[in-house]
């Protein structure tokens, strides 16, 4: 901008220069390359407009001079002279126009115009008009170039997040980054626990993710299976196993409906060419339903998914209820898969919500236009960028944005769609919110890489086998209200999992269904102490602990001696079973049950057993409590009555003790000492005794007044 500004002075020295130029070192003002391109186009248009307008203004001034000369006689024309303004009001504009055309010869031309305008004006005017036509033709050609640049850079210039999103996202999707993320939360919790500054207990999950729409799970499964089919490097058996994980195992974890599995899976190119189109826009999530088709058989460790039928009646019933959970202990690869799967579902949901939002806004705008037309007002809303031809109208209808997005992702995965074209199309559809879908293909690639580990790594297969075995015996989920009943079994499941994953991290993953939403919580477990110990036999210790705190006497083996030495008395077991029945009945009417029970309790006390010594160690900042509702209110009401009764009992005992142990002279001596009447060398003083009421009881207060000016110092 101009450094000095004075009224009436034309700035012909300073020129504006954008501070976001590449030469600028001011970081916060940096713009994207596409914004810089648009600004350069605007600068070029402005410079050309200045040239054309300056030339046109000079033509008009000289035409006015020529008309004035035509009305003069030849003698007057010879005597006619021009000043420094050359017949106009500014000596800068005309000079600049002449200098632009004649260059170094401009001073001679200007001097000729001033001395002999009758001769010089027609020549200069002809040259100016010729340049005017030449530059106007050039402007039309430049306009086409500029429009193309505007159309290419306009939507990209608005996308401030897309520039760095892809680069940062690729780093965030790496396995190392995902592991560092939860380890940093774990270290922070441990530090808070050691310092005692953390309000949360160490048993709380380190990560919590919410799945708000189960239909998105099916869309994610469709994209994953679609790309797996087209991977020639994956063996057919592994593809079958991956499909069972995606279509059956994962939906069971999330209490969602299963995908279809045919009797014989054919992974040929003919089947792969068929596209499974799943649209959350056109097909809302319905009630959960499981596939009833048979499952292919297989031998070996990877056959665990179809050997155990997860569609047991209890599991099917849980899908229709709230307040149920699945417990799954996983290793690193399973953790990476679940995190990437959650990322894919989250981004698909965001794209779907944005498409839905744009559709609702469009329909609201149409309703407003119809209302205005009915009132006789011809107002029509329009897209300003489209009116200025900065962008082209999208070829996809608003109602089809989300299905079209899924189709574009499939084409991108197949390699039939260029990544730049894919991103440009997304920007046309979702404008500044399109960046979230730029790396969907990379997320799917990483998911498939983890799936290959899940079906080939021995530890991953053991994790699945252990989960299925524990779920079959009821130790891997159920109703939240009765979780305490399964505490021993779940602890045993955890010990077995830590044993299987002795060489890597162990994660506790819970899938909780509440109000048609599924929440996934992840907690990184501290297995260092367990690994440092020298375990004798985890299986035997787990069995021992289950029978020590278990509830089913059938678990005890007579051969092991537990049948003859039961831990609980039969009457206590009967009471506990009756409590279990009441607990199940309470699920039907929780509020009524809590009202009748009248007790608030929480069992978060956590303890561990050292495997080499079998010693029980309590975890810090974990506790149990039980509180009866209204106890504090009742205590406040009965406080004075209870205190009076206690004081009365104490006074009765005290009077009896005085009668048996204190003589009358000793009592008088104590009273005289309290009142300062003892014949000892004491500072002269006067003691008064005041009787007052304190919480309903009469008490004596003794106050000393010293007669001398020098009172004794306090001890």
JOGIGI-V24275 format. One record per helix or strand of 3 or more residues. SS is the DSSP state (~ for helix, > for strand). FROM is the first residue (numbers start at 1). TO is the last residue. Records with the same first field share a line. If there is no record, write none. Layout:
SS = FROM-TO + FROM-TO
//
This chain:
~ = 27-29 + 33-70 + 74-79 + 93-115 + 117-158 + 162-172 + 175-195 + 215-229 + 236-253 + 269-272 + 301-307 + 313-318 + 332-374 + 384-387 + 398-414 + 419-437 + 440-456 + 458-472 + 480-500 + 528-532 + 538-549 + 553-555 + 570-586 + 590-597 + 631-661 + 664-675
> = 207-211 + 324-330 + 477-479 + 507-514 + 517-524 + 599-603 + 607-609 + 616-618 + 624-628 + 685-694 + 697-706
//
